[in-house]
Amino acid sequence: MSASVGGAKPWIAFSACGLIWGSTFLVIDLGNDALPPLWAAALRLCLATGLLGLWMAVRRIPMPRGRALTAAVGHGICQFAINFPLLYWAERQVPSGMAAVLYATVPLTSALMVRAMGLEPLTLTKLAGAALALGGVAVLFSASLRGDVPPGGLLTILFAANVSGFGVVLLKRGPRQNPIGANAVGCVIGAVVSLVASAVMGERHQLPTTFAAAAPVLYLTLAGSLGAFVLMSWLVNHWPVTRTSYVSIIVPVIALALGAIVRGQRVTATAGAGCVLILLGLLIGMRRPRRA
């Protein structure tokens, strides 16, 4: 565990994660138009594994060992082996903006997880901030998207979101480690599971030969796997889990806007109240506690 640190770097990492992940839900949706979902996830993770391995070799970054490896494996199973395949599969049924909205439950469940595992105290401020922000997302969502969505897809993404949050908690529970090595371990695990799941589902396995098929895989690998996930793993070394989890509150706002612009997903002009609640939740929940 590590104490929260000040300075601009954590805020830059936090903002970058929000901006990148705000776009990745839409890009996964676009990629699913060209490739089978589990196969697309497998390609992304295989490519990320190779690039992260090269990064480690060039920078001479050692593989995690001992408790660090245990934490990296737990993070990898939750984040890449469970979350990724489920999210990719469910986005065949659930609009990208709605998928991002369901990930906004993570701050509230993360606050409960870290309390249960003895990593952080559960305070009224944390609960109030998470509840307000989640309420704001719910208002924004109800005013922005309409349509019939299969409940199975919604439940799948809700489960994936909270497994993903648990993966961050497991990474935090271990010793501080290099985020590149931790994500390399996770991507290997996720790639194997996604490949097996794709084969079991009988998906066609073809390399992307068109821009529409290749661009999402490349963007998600570079911006998502080598960008946002590495930055988030670094941020977990410096901020409490409950604070870092608020990035999932920013993501739906960006994802809904992109979904409306690119995919024509319907957005109304009555989301002001939701935005106000989100802002209040962020201000309350991310406030640094006073030191005794």
Phi, psi and omega in degrees: 000150181221152182283157177291140180241156180266199181091174186277333187302312179300322180291324177295316179297317179300313181295319179297319177299317180297316180293317182293309182293335175296336179263336188291329178299318179292318182293323174300316179300316179295319180295328179292344176287337186250334183226152173300142190298312182291325176293322177296318177297319180296316179299316179300313184289325176295316179295318179296321178301314179297316182290320177293323176297319177296318178301316179295321181293316181294318182271358181056047178271123182286155175291147176299147178224161175061228182295329178295319178294320178300316179294319180294322179294315178299317177298317181295318179298313182289310188284318188252327183274334179251305184300310185300304181301319180294317180296312180300315181295315185290334179289356169287342183244334187248131177302150185300321180296318179294323177299317179296324179300318182295332177287348178287353175283348187299318180303320181291313180289328178295322178300322178287321181296312184291331175292316181298329182265005176072022181271326182215149175287153177263108183252160178296326179297316179296315180295318181294316180297315180294319181293318178297314181296317178296321176298320177296319177296320180296318178295314179299318180295313184295333180270354189245326185234139175224155178141161180271126180234134180302130180299330178298320178294319179296315180294324178297315181290322178299318177295314180300319182299316184279334170294320177300315178297323178295326177299320177295320178298318179295322178294320179294326183293333179278180179289158177299134182214167180294126183295334180290314178296319180297319181284331176297316177300314181297320181292324176300312180298313180296322179296315180297313181296318181294321178296315179296315180297321179296319179294318180297323180282355178072028180288152175283137182250102179223144178285143180293124182245355178245162179298319181299329180272321186280321185302313179299319180298315181294316181296314181295328178290309185286309183283320183277295187289319180269348181255279189297317184291324176293318179297318180294321178295325174293317183296326179298333177290340190240340179237156172296154181301318183298327179286315180295330183294343180291351175299331181289347176280326180287324187304314183299325180298314179292317182295320179296318179296315180293321178298323179290320184287315188270320186256356180072020177290132193291130178231132178262177181260017185250035183259012182300316180298320178297318179296321179296315179297319178300314180298316179297317179299317179296317181296321180284309187291329183264003179294134180288128181294149178288142178273141181289000000 
